[in-house]
Amino acid sequence: MLKKIVTVLVFVNTIGLLGIFGGGFYAYKYVNSGNFEKLIKSKIMGDIQSALPSAIEDKLPSITGKSIPLPIK
């Protein structure tokens, strides 16, 4: 009876371990793929484009002063 229990536990443990390795390999391949990079870049650019107008709304001056001549050597 004990031998059957140990055999079942070893089988379940082996299936779990293969699942962990398989999931880790799949996650590694997905994170290093070009599609993942494009997805992250588009999400970041969307967040920046939605936040940027409100971030600089009151920061830009409406009037500027005279230009300063630069000494050219």
N, CA, C, O and CB atoms as a CASP TS submission, in Angstrom:
PFRMAT TS
TARGET T0000
AUTHOR 0000-0000-0000
METHOD Language model
MODEL 1
PARENT N/A
ATOM      1  N   MET     1       0.824  -1.198   0.000  1.00  0.00           N
ATOM      2  CA  MET     1       0.000   0.000   0.000  1.00  0.00           C
ATOM      3  C   MET     1       0.872   1.268   0.000  1.00  0.00           C
ATOM      4  O   MET     1       0.609   2.215  -0.742  1.00  0.00           O
ATOM      5  CB  MET     1      -0.939  -0.005   1.217  1.00  0.00           C
ATOM      6  N   LEU     2       1.900   1.267   0.835  1.00  0.00           N
ATOM      7  CA  LEU     2       2.795   2.419   0.915  1.00  0.00           C
ATOM      8  C   LEU     2       3.532   2.637  -0.409  1.00  0.00           C
ATOM      9  O   LEU     2       3.795   3.774  -0.803  1.00  0.00           O
ATOM     10  CB  LEU     2       3.803   2.231   2.057  1.00  0.00           C
ATOM     11  N   LYS     3       3.860   1.546  -1.083  1.00  0.00           N
ATOM     12  CA  LYS     3       4.554   1.634  -2.367  1.00  0.00           C
ATOM     13  C   LYS     3       3.679   2.333  -3.407  1.00  0.00           C
ATOM     14  O   LYS     3       4.186   3.117  -4.210  1.00  0.00           O
ATOM     15  CB  LYS     3       4.951   0.231  -2.861  1.00  0.00           C
ATOM     16  N   LYS     4       2.373   2.059  -3.405  1.00  0.00           N
ATOM     17  CA  LYS     4       1.455   2.710  -4.346  1.00  0.00           C
ATOM     18  C   LYS     4       1.347   4.207  -4.058  1.00  0.00           C
ATOM     19  O   LYS     4       1.314   5.017  -4.984  1.00  0.00           O
ATOM     20  CB  LYS     4       0.064   2.058  -4.276  1.00  0.00           C
ATOM     21  N   ILE     5       1.293   4.569  -2.791  1.00  0.00           N
ATOM     22  CA  ILE     5       1.193   5.986  -2.411  1.00  0.00           C
ATOM     23  C   ILE     5       2.453   6.732  -2.847  1.00  0.00           C
ATOM     24  O   ILE     5       2.367   7.828  -3.400  1.00  0.00           O
ATOM     25  CB  ILE     5       0.979   6.134  -0.875  1.00  0.00           C
ATOM     26  N   VAL     6       3.613   6.145  -2.599  1.00  0.00           N
ATOM     27  CA  VAL     6       4.873   6.776  -2.985  1.00  0.00           C
ATOM     28  C   VAL     6       4.960   6.897  -4.509  1.00  0.00           C
ATOM     29  O   VAL     6       5.422   7.919  -5.018  1.00  0.00           O
ATOM     30  CB  VAL     6       6.075   5.968  -2.438  1.00  0.00           C
ATOM     31  N   THR     7       4.527   5.884  -5.233  1.00  0.00           N
ATOM     32  CA  THR     7       4.547   5.919  -6.690  1.00  0.00           C
ATOM     33  C   THR     7       3.651   7.039  -7.219  1.00  0.00           C
ATOM     34  O   THR     7       4.037   7.758  -8.140  1.00  0.00           O
ATOM     35  CB  THR     7       4.103   4.567  -7.262  1.00  0.00           C
ATOM     36  N   VAL     8       2.465   7.188  -6.644  1.00  0.00           N
ATOM     37  CA  VAL     8       1.544   8.258  -7.061  1.00  0.00           C
ATOM     38  C   VAL     8       2.145   9.618  -6.739  1.00  0.00           C
ATOM     39  O   VAL     8       2.068  10.532  -7.561  1.00  0.00           O
ATOM     40  CB  VAL     8       0.165   8.105  -6.369  1.00  0.00           C
ATOM     41  N   LEU     9       2.738   9.770  -5.568  1.00  0.00           N
ATOM     42  CA  LEU     9       3.345  11.047  -5.209  1.00  0.00           C
ATOM     43  C   LEU     9       4.516  11.397  -6.128  1.00  0.00           C
ATOM     44  O   LEU     9       4.669  12.557  -6.510  1.00  0.00           O
ATOM     45  CB  LEU     9       3.814  11.012  -3.761  1.00  0.00           C
ATOM     46  N   VAL    10       5.335  10.423  -6.484  1.00  0.00           N
ATOM     47  CA  VAL    10       6.444  10.661  -7.410  1.00  0.00           C
ATOM     48  C   VAL    10       5.904  11.065  -8.777  1.00  0.00           C
ATOM     49  O   VAL    10       6.441  11.973  -9.410  1.00  0.00           O
ATOM     50  CB  VAL    10       7.340   9.403  -7.532  1.00  0.00           C
ATOM     51  N   PHE    11       4.857  10.407  -9.233  1.00  0.00           N
ATOM     52  CA  PHE    11       4.256  10.738 -10.521  1.00  0.00           C
ATOM     53  C   PHE    11       3.703  12.167 -10.523  1.00  0.00           C
ATOM     54  O   PHE    11       3.933  12.927 -11.465  1.00  0.00           O
ATOM     55  CB  PHE    11       3.142   9.739 -10.858  1.00  0.00           C
ATOM     56  N   VAL    12       2.974  12.525  -9.464  1.00  0.00           N
ATOM     57  CA  VAL    12       2.397  13.883  -9.365  1.00  0.00           C
ATOM     58  C   VAL    12       3.515  14.920  -9.281  1.00  0.00           C
ATOM     59  O   VAL    12       3.428  15.982  -9.897  1.00  0.00           O
ATOM     60  CB  VAL    12       1.457  14.000  -8.120  1.00  0.00           C
ATOM     61  N   ASN    13       4.560  14.613  -8.519  1.00  0.00           N
ATOM     62  CA  ASN    13       5.687  15.527  -8.398  1.00  0.00           C
ATOM     63  C   ASN    13       6.395  15.713  -9.743  1.00  0.00           C
ATOM     64  O   ASN    13       6.789  16.829 -10.082  1.00  0.00           O
ATOM     65  CB  ASN    13       6.675  15.012  -7.348  1.00  0.00           C
ATOM     66  N   THR    14       6.557  14.652 -10.496  1.00  0.00           N
ATOM     67  CA  THR    14       7.206  14.733 -11.806  1.00  0.00           C
ATOM     68  C   THR    14       6.377  15.578 -12.769  1.00  0.00           C
ATOM     69  O   THR    14       6.923  16.408 -13.495  1.00  0.00           O
ATOM     70  CB  THR    14       7.424  13.326 -12.388  1.00  0.00           C
ATOM     71  N   ILE    15       5.065  15.370 -12.777  1.00  0.00           N
ATOM     72  CA  ILE    15       4.186  16.163 -13.646  1.00  0.00           C
ATOM     73  C   ILE    15       4.250  17.649 -13.248  1.00  0.00           C
ATOM     74  O   ILE    15       4.296  18.521 -14.115  1.00  0.00           O
ATOM     75  CB  ILE    15       2.716  15.638 -13.565  1.00  0.00           C
ATOM     76  N   GLY    16       4.253  17.929 -11.960  1.00  0.00           N
ATOM     77  CA  GLY    16       4.355  19.317 -11.493  1.00  0.00           C
ATOM     78  C   GLY    16       5.672  19.956 -11.883  1.00  0.00           C
ATOM     79  O   GLY    16       5.707  21.111 -12.309  1.00  0.00           O
ATOM     80  N   LEU    17       6.753  19.210 -11.737  1.00  0.00           N
ATOM     81  CA  LEU    17       8.064  19.732 -12.092  1.00  0.00           C
ATOM     82  C   LEU    17       8.167  20.010 -13.588  1.00  0.00           C
ATOM     83  O   LEU    17       8.714  21.037 -13.988  1.00  0.00           O
ATOM     84  CB  LEU    17       9.152  18.757 -11.666  1.00  0.00           C
ATOM     85  N   LEU    18       7.651  19.116 -14.409  1.00  0.00           N
ATOM     86  CA  LEU    18       7.651  19.352 -15.855  1.00  0.00           C
ATOM     87  C   LEU    18       6.800  20.577 -16.212  1.00  0.00           C
ATOM     88  O   LEU    18       7.146  21.340 -17.114  1.00  0.00           O
ATOM     89  CB  LEU    18       7.127  18.106 -16.600  1.00  0.00           C
ATOM     90  N   GLY    19       5.704  20.752 -15.506  1.00  0.00           N
ATOM     91  CA  GLY    19       4.864  21.928 -15.735  1.00  0.00           C
ATOM     92  C   GLY    19       5.581  23.219 -15.380  1.00  0.00           C
ATOM     93  O   GLY    19       5.467  24.215 -16.094  1.00  0.00           O
ATOM     94  N   ILE    20       6.318  23.202 -14.282  1.00  0.00           N
ATOM     95  CA  ILE    20       7.078  24.390 -13.875  1.00  0.00           C
ATOM     96  C   ILE    20       8.167  24.707 -14.896  1.00  0.00           C
ATOM     97  O   ILE    20       8.324  25.861 -15.296  1.00  0.00           O
ATOM     98  CB  ILE    20       7.702  24.182 -12.479  1.00  0.00           C
ATOM     99  N   PHE    21       8.921  23.687 -15.322  1.00  0.00           N
ATOM    100  CA  PHE    21       9.961  23.919 -16.325  1.00  0.00           C
ATOM    101  C   PHE    21       9.366  24.375 -17.659  1.00  0.00           C
ATOM    102  O   PHE    21       9.888  25.289 -18.298  1.00  0.00           O
ATOM    103  CB  PHE    21      10.789  22.648 -16.532  1.00  0.00           C
ATOM    104  N   GLY    22       8.284  23.741 -18.069  1.00  0.00           N
ATOM    105  CA  GLY    22       7.639  24.122 -19.326  1.00  0.00           C
ATOM    106  C   GLY    22       7.096  25.535 -19.277  1.00  0.00           C
ATOM    107  O   GLY    22       7.242  26.296 -20.234  1.00  0.00           O
ATOM    108  N   GLY    23       6.466  25.891 -18.160  1.00  0.00           N
ATOM    109  CA  GLY    23       5.944  27.253 -18.007  1.00  0.00           C
ATOM    110  C   GLY    23       7.045  28.292 -17.983  1.00  0.00           C
ATOM    111  O   GLY    23       6.902  29.366 -18.567  1.00  0.00           O
ATOM    112  N   GLY    24       8.142  27.981 -17.313  1.00  0.00           N
ATOM    113  CA  GLY    24       9.277  28.906 -17.280  1.00  0.00           C
ATOM    114  C   GLY    24       9.897  29.094 -18.645  1.00  0.00           C
ATOM    115  O   GLY    24      10.251  30.212 -19.019  1.00  0.00           O
ATOM    116  N   PHE    25      10.032  28.011 -19.396  1.00  0.00           N
ATOM    117  CA  PHE    25      10.583  28.105 -20.754  1.00  0.00           C
ATOM    118  C   PHE    25       9.666  28.926 -21.651  1.00  0.00           C
ATOM    119  O   PHE    25      10.132  29.772 -22.415  1.00  0.00           O
ATOM    120  CB  PHE    25      10.791  26.700 -21.353  1.00  0.00           C
ATOM    121  N   TYR    26       8.358  28.677 -21.559  1.00  0.00           N
ATOM    122  CA  TYR    26       7.389  29.424 -22.369  1.00  0.00           C
ATOM    123  C   TYR    26       7.425  30.907 -22.002  1.00  0.00           C
ATOM    124  O   TYR    26       7.406  31.760 -22.889  1.00  0.00           O
ATOM    125  CB  TYR    26       5.960  28.855 -22.176  1.00  0.00           C
ATOM    126  N   ALA    27       7.474  31.223 -20.712  1.00  0.00           N
ATOM    127  CA  ALA    27       7.520  32.623 -20.277  1.00  0.00           C
ATOM    128  C   ALA    27       8.799  33.301 -20.771  1.00  0.00           C
ATOM    129  O   ALA    27       8.763  34.450 -21.212  1.00  0.00           O
ATOM    130  CB  ALA    27       7.429  32.714 -18.737  1.00  0.00           C
ATOM    131  N   TYR    28       9.925  32.594 -20.699  1.00  0.00           N
ATOM    132  CA  TYR    28      11.193  33.152 -21.174  1.00  0.00           C
ATOM    133  C   TYR    28      11.129  33.453 -22.670  1.00  0.00           C
ATOM    134  O   TYR    28      11.542  34.528 -23.106  1.00  0.00           O
ATOM    135  CB  TYR    28      12.350  32.184 -20.878  1.00  0.00           C
ATOM    136  N   LYS    29      10.615  32.511 -23.454  1.00  0.00           N
ATOM    137  CA  LYS    29      10.513  32.715 -24.893  1.00  0.00           C
ATOM    138  C   LYS    29       9.546  33.857 -25.225  1.00  0.00           C
ATOM    139  O   LYS    29       9.798  34.624 -26.155  1.00  0.00           O
ATOM    140  CB  LYS    29      10.059  31.422 -25.577  1.00  0.00           C
ATOM    141  N   TYR    30       8.445  33.976 -24.476  1.00  0.00           N
ATOM    142  CA  TYR    30       7.462  35.025 -24.744  1.00  0.00           C
ATOM    143  C   TYR    30       8.031  36.398 -24.411  1.00  0.00           C
ATOM    144  O   TYR    30       7.843  37.348 -25.171  1.00  0.00           O
ATOM    145  CB  TYR    30       6.177  34.775 -23.942  1.00  0.00           C
ATOM    146  N   VAL    31       8.724  36.513 -23.282  1.00  0.00           N
ATOM    147  CA  VAL    31       9.275  37.802 -22.875  1.00  0.00           C
ATOM    148  C   VAL    31      10.373  38.253 -23.844  1.00  0.00           C
ATOM    149  O   VAL    31      10.543  39.455 -24.049  1.00  0.00           O
ATOM    150  CB  VAL    31       9.831  37.718 -21.440  1.00  0.00           C
ATOM    151  N   ASN    32      11.102  37.344 -24.430  1.00  0.00           N
ATOM    152  CA  ASN    32      12.171  37.699 -25.368  1.00  0.00           C
ATOM    153  C   ASN    32      11.698  37.793 -26.810  1.00  0.00           C
ATOM    154  O   ASN    32      12.518  37.996 -27.704  1.00  0.00           O
ATOM    155  CB  ASN    32      13.281  36.692 -25.277  1.00  0.00           C
ATOM    156  N   SER    33      10.412  37.654 -27.063  1.00  0.00           N
ATOM    157  CA  SER    33       9.911  37.718 -28.434  1.00  0.00           C
ATOM    158  C   SER    33       9.705  39.169 -28.863  1.00  0.00           C
ATOM    159  O   SER    33       9.579  40.063 -28.026  1.00  0.00           O
ATOM    160  CB  SER    33       8.595  36.929 -28.567  1.00  0.00           C
ATOM    161  N   GLY    34       9.672  39.386 -30.161  1.00  0.00           N
ATOM    162  CA  GLY    34       9.442  40.730 -30.696  1.00  0.00           C
ATOM    163  C   GLY    34       8.036  41.229 -30.436  1.00  0.00           C
ATOM    164  O   GLY    34       7.828  42.430 -30.267  1.00  0.00           O
ATOM    165  N   ASN    35       7.060  40.320 -30.400  1.00  0.00           N
ATOM    166  CA  ASN    35       5.680  40.735 -30.147  1.00  0.00           C
ATOM    167  C   ASN    35       5.517  41.310 -28.759  1.00  0.00           C
ATOM    168  O   ASN    35       4.794  42.289 -28.576  1.00  0.00           O
ATOM    169  CB  ASN    35       4.735  39.567 -30.331  1.00  0.00           C
ATOM    170  N   PHE    36       6.176  40.720 -27.777  1.00  0.00           N
ATOM    171  CA  PHE    36       6.097  41.216 -26.406  1.00  0.00           C
ATOM    172  C   PHE    36       6.698  42.618 -26.316  1.00  0.00           C
ATOM    173  O   PHE    36       6.157  43.492 -25.639  1.00  0.00           O
ATOM    174  CB  PHE    36       6.822  40.255 -25.438  1.00  0.00           C
ATOM    175  N   GLU    37       7.812  42.823 -27.000  1.00  0.00           N
ATOM    176  CA  GLU    37       8.460  44.138 -26.997  1.00  0.00           C
ATOM    177  C   GLU    37       7.541  45.193 -27.622  1.00  0.00           C
ATOM    178  O   GLU    37       7.413  46.297 -27.093  1.00  0.00           O
ATOM    179  CB  GLU    37       9.806  44.080 -27.761  1.00  0.00           C
ATOM    180  N   LYS    38       6.904  44.854 -28.743  1.00  0.00           N
ATOM    181  CA  LYS    38       5.977  45.792 -29.390  1.00  0.00           C
ATOM    182  C   LYS    38       4.782  46.095 -28.485  1.00  0.00           C
ATOM    183  O   LYS    38       4.334  47.239 -28.412  1.00  0.00           O
ATOM    184  CB  LYS    38       5.488  45.222 -30.736  1.00  0.00           C
ATOM    185  N   LEU    39       4.274  45.090 -27.807  1.00  0.00           N
ATOM    186  CA  LEU    39       3.131  45.272 -26.906  1.00  0.00           C
ATOM    187  C   LEU    39       3.489  46.218 -25.766  1.00  0.00           C
ATOM    188  O   LEU    39       2.725  47.135 -25.462  1.00  0.00           O
ATOM    189  CB  LEU    39       2.664  43.916 -26.342  1.00  0.00           C
ATOM    190  N   ILE    40       4.620  46.012 -25.144  1.00  0.00           N
ATOM    191  CA  ILE    40       5.048  46.861 -24.029  1.00  0.00           C
ATOM    192  C   ILE    40       5.301  48.288 -24.506  1.00  0.00           C
ATOM    193  O   ILE    40       4.900  49.244 -23.841  1.00  0.00           O
ATOM    194  CB  ILE    40       6.317  46.289 -23.370  1.00  0.00           C
ATOM    195  N   LYS    41       5.963  48.440 -25.649  1.00  0.00           N
ATOM    196  CA  LYS    41       6.240  49.780 -26.174  1.00  0.00           C
ATOM    197  C   LYS    41       4.950  50.526 -26.496  1.00  0.00           C
ATOM    198  O   LYS    41       4.841  51.717 -26.206  1.00  0.00           O
ATOM    199  CB  LYS    41       7.119  49.691 -27.426  1.00  0.00           C
ATOM    200  N   SER    42       3.975  49.848 -27.089  1.00  0.00           N
ATOM    201  CA  SER    42       2.719  50.524 -27.421  1.00  0.00           C
ATOM    202  C   SER    42       1.952  50.909 -26.163  1.00  0.00           C
ATOM    203  O   SER    42       1.322  51.967 -26.130  1.00  0.00           O
ATOM    204  CB  SER    42       1.850  49.632 -28.309  1.00  0.00           C
ATOM    205  N   LYS    43       1.990  50.080 -25.136  1.00  0.00           N
ATOM    206  CA  LYS    43       1.317  50.436 -23.878  1.00  0.00           C
ATOM    207  C   LYS    43       1.986  51.628 -23.212  1.00  0.00           C
ATOM    208  O   LYS    43       1.310  52.524 -22.709  1.00  0.00           O
ATOM    209  CB  LYS    43       1.307  49.242 -22.918  1.00  0.00           C
ATOM    210  N   ILE    44       3.327  51.639 -23.209  1.00  0.00           N
ATOM    211  CA  ILE    44       4.046  52.756 -22.587  1.00  0.00           C
ATOM    212  C   ILE    44       3.804  54.042 -23.362  1.00  0.00           C
ATOM    213  O   ILE    44       3.563  55.089 -22.760  1.00  0.00           O
ATOM    214  CB  ILE    44       5.557  52.458 -22.512  1.00  0.00           C
ATOM    215  N   MET    45       3.863  53.980 -24.690  1.00  0.00           N
ATOM    216  CA  MET    45       3.629  55.187 -25.488  1.00  0.00           C
ATOM    217  C   MET    45       2.208  55.692 -25.329  1.00  0.00           C
ATOM    218  O   MET    45       1.985  56.903 -25.313  1.00  0.00           O
ATOM    219  CB  MET    45       3.918  54.916 -26.959  1.00  0.00           C
ATOM    220  N   GLY    46       1.240  54.788 -25.210  1.00  0.00           N
ATOM    221  CA  GLY    46      -0.143  55.208 -24.975  1.00  0.00           C
ATOM    222  C   GLY    46      -0.295  55.909 -23.643  1.00  0.00           C
ATOM    223  O   GLY    46      -1.005  56.910 -23.544  1.00  0.00           O
ATOM    224  N   ASP    47       0.367  55.393 -22.615  1.00  0.00           N
ATOM    225  CA  ASP    47       0.317  56.025 -21.297  1.00  0.00           C
ATOM    226  C   ASP    47       0.986  57.390 -21.317  1.00  0.00           C
ATOM    227  O   ASP    47       0.490  58.336 -20.706  1.00  0.00           O
ATOM    228  CB  ASP    47       0.981  55.134 -20.252  1.00  0.00           C
ATOM    229  N   ILE    48       2.116  57.494 -22.020  1.00  0.00           N
ATOM    230  CA  ILE    48       2.820  58.778 -22.091  1.00  0.00           C
ATOM    231  C   ILE    48       1.992  59.801 -22.857  1.00  0.00           C
ATOM    232  O   ILE    48       1.884  60.954 -22.440  1.00  0.00           O
ATOM    233  CB  ILE    48       4.198  58.605 -22.756  1.00  0.00           C
ATOM    234  N   GLN    49       1.405  59.380 -23.982  1.00  0.00           N
ATOM    235  CA  GLN    49       0.618  60.322 -24.783  1.00  0.00           C
ATOM    236  C   GLN    49      -0.620  60.795 -24.045  1.00  0.00           C
ATOM    237  O   GLN    49      -1.046  61.934 -24.241  1.00  0.00           O
ATOM    238  CB  GLN    49       0.214  59.686 -26.099  1.00  0.00           C
ATOM    239  N   SER    50      -1.205  59.968 -23.212  1.00  0.00           N
ATOM    240  CA  SER    50      -2.392  60.406 -22.465  1.00  0.00           C
ATOM    241  C   SER    50      -2.010  61.277 -21.275  1.00  0.00           C
ATOM    242  O   SER    50      -2.793  62.142 -20.881  1.00  0.00           O
ATOM    243  CB  SER    50      -3.198  59.195 -21.985  1.00  0.00           C
ATOM    244  N   ALA    51      -0.826  61.076 -20.689  1.00  0.00           N
ATOM    245  CA  ALA    51      -0.420  61.845 -19.516  1.00  0.00           C
ATOM    246  C   ALA    51       0.318  63.131 -19.880  1.00  0.00           C
ATOM    247  O   ALA    51       0.323  64.074 -19.088  1.00  0.00           O
ATOM    248  CB  ALA    51       0.455  60.995 -18.627  1.00  0.00           C
ATOM    249  N   LEU    52       0.929  63.194 -21.034  1.00  0.00           N
ATOM    250  CA  LEU    52       1.778  64.325 -21.392  1.00  0.00           C
ATOM    251  C   LEU    52       1.027  65.659 -21.487  1.00  0.00           C
ATOM    252  O   LEU    52       1.520  66.643 -20.934  1.00  0.00           O
ATOM    253  CB  LEU    52       2.449  64.042 -22.699  1.00  0.00           C
ATOM    254  N   PRO    53      -0.126  65.757 -22.149  1.00  0.00           N
ATOM    255  CA  PRO    53      -0.777  67.066 -22.232  1.00  0.00           C
ATOM    256  C   PRO    53      -1.124  67.660 -20.875  1.00  0.00           C
ATOM    257  O   PRO    53      -0.963  68.865 -20.679  1.00  0.00           O
ATOM    258  CB  PRO    53      -2.022  66.957 -23.053  1.00  0.00           C
ATOM    259  N   SER    54      -1.588  66.865 -19.952  1.00  0.00           N
ATOM    260  CA  SER    54      -1.927  67.407 -18.636  1.00  0.00           C
ATOM    261  C   SER    54      -0.676  67.720 -17.818  1.00  0.00           C
ATOM    262  O   SER    54      -0.725  68.567 -16.926  1.00  0.00           O
ATOM    263  CB  SER    54      -2.816  66.425 -17.874  1.00  0.00           C
ATOM    264  N   ALA    55       0.432  67.060 -18.100  1.00  0.00           N
ATOM    265  CA  ALA    55       1.664  67.294 -17.350  1.00  0.00           C
ATOM    266  C   ALA    55       2.329  68.609 -17.739  1.00  0.00           C
ATOM    267  O   ALA    55       2.947  69.256 -16.894  1.00  0.00           O
ATOM    268  CB  ALA    55       2.632  66.147 -17.568  1.00  0.00           C
ATOM    269  N   ILE    56       2.212  69.019 -19.013  1.00  0.00           N
ATOM    270  CA  ILE    56       2.885  70.246 -19.454  1.00  0.00           C
ATOM    271  C   ILE    56       1.899  71.376 -19.733  1.00  0.00           C
ATOM    272  O   ILE    56       2.288  72.417 -20.260  1.00  0.00           O
ATOM    273  CB  ILE    56       3.709  69.969 -20.702  1.00  0.00           C
ATOM    274  N   GLU    57       0.658  71.187 -19.393  1.00  0.00           N
ATOM    275  CA  GLU    57      -0.380  72.173 -19.720  1.00  0.00           C
ATOM    276  C   GLU    57      -0.046  73.561 -19.170  1.00  0.00           C
ATOM    277  O   GLU    57      -0.092  74.538 -19.918  1.00  0.00           O
ATOM    278  CB  GLU    57      -1.732  71.714 -19.172  1.00  0.00           C
ATOM    279  N   ASP    58       0.283  73.669 -17.902  1.00  0.00           N
ATOM    280  CA  ASP    58       0.557  74.966 -17.276  1.00  0.00           C
ATOM    281  C   ASP    58       2.042  75.279 -17.192  1.00  0.00           C
ATOM    282  O   ASP    58       2.415  76.295 -16.605  1.00  0.00           O
ATOM    283  CB  ASP    58      -0.038  75.005 -15.892  1.00  0.00           C
ATOM    284  N   LYS    59       2.877  74.463 -17.744  1.00  0.00           N
ATOM    285  CA  LYS    59       4.317  74.641 -17.611  1.00  0.00           C
ATOM    286  C   LYS    59       4.915  75.489 -18.730  1.00  0.00           C
ATOM    287  O   LYS    59       5.956  76.114 -18.527  1.00  0.00           O
ATOM    288  CB  LYS    59       4.993  73.298 -17.578  1.00  0.00           C
ATOM    289  N   LEU    60       4.294  75.526 -19.892  1.00  0.00           N
ATOM    290  CA  LEU    60       4.851  76.278 -21.006  1.00  0.00           C
ATOM    291  C   LEU    60       4.476  77.750 -20.898  1.00  0.00           C
ATOM    292  O   LEU    60       3.315  78.075 -20.650  1.00  0.00           O
ATOM    293  CB  LEU    60       4.368  75.701 -22.337  1.00  0.00           C
ATOM    294  N   PRO    61       5.443  78.641 -21.081  1.00  0.00           N
ATOM    295  CA  PRO    61       5.133  80.069 -21.001  1.00  0.00           C
ATOM    296  C   PRO    61       4.363  80.524 -22.243  1.00  0.00           C
ATOM    297  O   PRO    61       4.555  79.996 -23.338  1.00  0.00           O
ATOM    298  CB  PRO    61       6.428  80.894 -20.844  1.00  0.00           C
ATOM    299  N   SER    62       3.493  81.509 -22.047  1.00  0.00           N
ATOM    300  CA  SER    62       2.752  82.047 -23.189  1.00  0.00           C
ATOM    301  C   SER    62       3.538  83.176 -23.862  1.00  0.00           C
ATOM    302  O   SER    62       3.337  83.442 -25.047  1.00  0.00           O
ATOM    303  CB  SER    62       1.365  82.555 -22.740  1.00  0.00           C
ATOM    304  N   ILE    63       4.427  83.841 -23.121  1.00  0.00           N
ATOM    305  CA  ILE    63       5.236  84.940 -23.660  1.00  0.00           C
ATOM    306  C   ILE    63       6.689  84.678 -23.287  1.00  0.00           C
ATOM    307  O   ILE    63       6.994  84.231 -22.182  1.00  0.00           O
ATOM    308  CB  ILE    63       4.754  86.339 -23.114  1.00  0.00           C
ATOM    309  N   THR    64       7.570  84.965 -24.228  1.00  0.00           N
ATOM    310  CA  THR    64       9.007  84.825 -23.947  1.00  0.00           C
ATOM    311  C   THR    64       9.673  86.181 -24.058  1.00  0.00           C
ATOM    312  O   THR    64       9.105  87.127 -24.603  1.00  0.00           O
ATOM    313  CB  THR    64       9.677  83.811 -24.918  1.00  0.00           C
ATOM    314  N   GLY    65      10.873  86.261 -23.539  1.00  0.00           N
ATOM    315  CA  GLY    65      11.632  87.517 -23.588  1.00  0.00           C
ATOM    316  C   GLY    65      12.451  87.616 -24.838  1.00  0.00           C
ATOM    317  O   GLY    65      12.307  86.814 -25.761  1.00  0.00           O
ATOM    318  N   LYS    66      13.329  88.620 -24.866  1.00  0.00           N
ATOM    319  CA  LYS    66      14.200  88.840 -26.004  1.00  0.00           C
ATOM    320  C   LYS    66      15.247  87.738 -26.076  1.00  0.00           C
ATOM    321  O   LYS    66      15.613  87.131 -25.069  1.00  0.00           O
ATOM    322  CB  LYS    66      14.869  90.220 -25.917  1.00  0.00           C
ATOM    323  N   SER    67      15.713  87.500 -27.283  1.00  0.00           N
ATOM    324  CA  SER    67      16.749  86.477 -27.448  1.00  0.00           C
ATOM    325  C   SER    67      18.095  87.029 -26.990  1.00  0.00           C
ATOM    326  O   SER    67      18.328  88.237 -27.034  1.00  0.00           O
ATOM    327  CB  SER    67      16.830  86.003 -28.924  1.00  0.00           C
ATOM    328  N   ILE    68      18.958  86.152 -26.562  1.00  0.00           N
ATOM    329  CA  ILE    68      20.282  86.535 -26.086  1.00  0.00           C
ATOM    330  C   ILE    68      21.275  86.203 -27.193  1.00  0.00           C
ATOM    331  O   ILE    68      21.332  85.059 -27.646  1.00  0.00           O
ATOM    332  CB  ILE    68      20.652  85.802 -24.739  1.00  0.00           C
ATOM    333  N   PRO    69      22.056  87.182 -27.634  1.00  0.00           N
ATOM    334  CA  PRO    69      23.038  86.882 -28.687  1.00  0.00           C
ATOM    335  C   PRO    69      24.167  86.002 -28.127  1.00  0.00           C
ATOM    336  O   PRO    69      24.668  86.236 -27.027  1.00  0.00           O
ATOM    337  CB  PRO    69      23.623  88.201 -29.282  1.00  0.00           C
ATOM    338  N   LEU    70      24.544  85.012 -28.893  1.00  0.00           N
ATOM    339  CA  LEU    70      25.618  84.133 -28.496  1.00  0.00           C
ATOM    340  C   LEU    70      26.919  84.611 -29.097  1.00  0.00           C
ATOM    341  O   LEU    70      26.981  84.931 -30.284  1.00  0.00           O
ATOM    342  CB  LEU    70      25.328  82.697 -28.911  1.00  0.00           C
ATOM    343  N   PRO    71      27.969  84.663 -28.276  1.00  0.00           N
ATOM    344  CA  PRO    71      29.270  85.093 -28.824  1.00  0.00           C
ATOM    345  C   PRO    71      29.830  83.983 -29.708  1.00  0.00           C
ATOM    346  O   PRO    71      29.947  82.835 -29.279  1.00  0.00           O
ATOM    347  CB  PRO    71      30.282  85.447 -27.674  1.00  0.00           C
ATOM    348  N   ILE    72      30.172  84.333 -30.935  1.00  0.00           N
ATOM    349  CA  ILE    72      30.735  83.367 -31.861  1.00  0.00           C
ATOM    350  C   ILE    72      32.214  83.675 -32.012  1.00  0.00           C
ATOM    351  O   ILE    72      32.590  84.804 -32.329  1.00  0.00           O
ATOM    352  CB  ILE    72      30.004  83.401 -33.240  1.00  0.00           C
ATOM    353  N   LYS    73      33.038  82.691 -31.789  1.00  0.00           N
ATOM    354  CA  LYS    73      34.495  82.896 -31.869  1.00  0.00           C
ATOM    355  C   LYS    73      35.023  82.515 -33.212  1.00  0.00           C
ATOM    356  O   LYS    73      36.225  82.621 -33.456  1.00  0.00           O
ATOM    357  CB  LYS    73      35.214  82.102 -30.801  1.00  0.00           C
TER
END
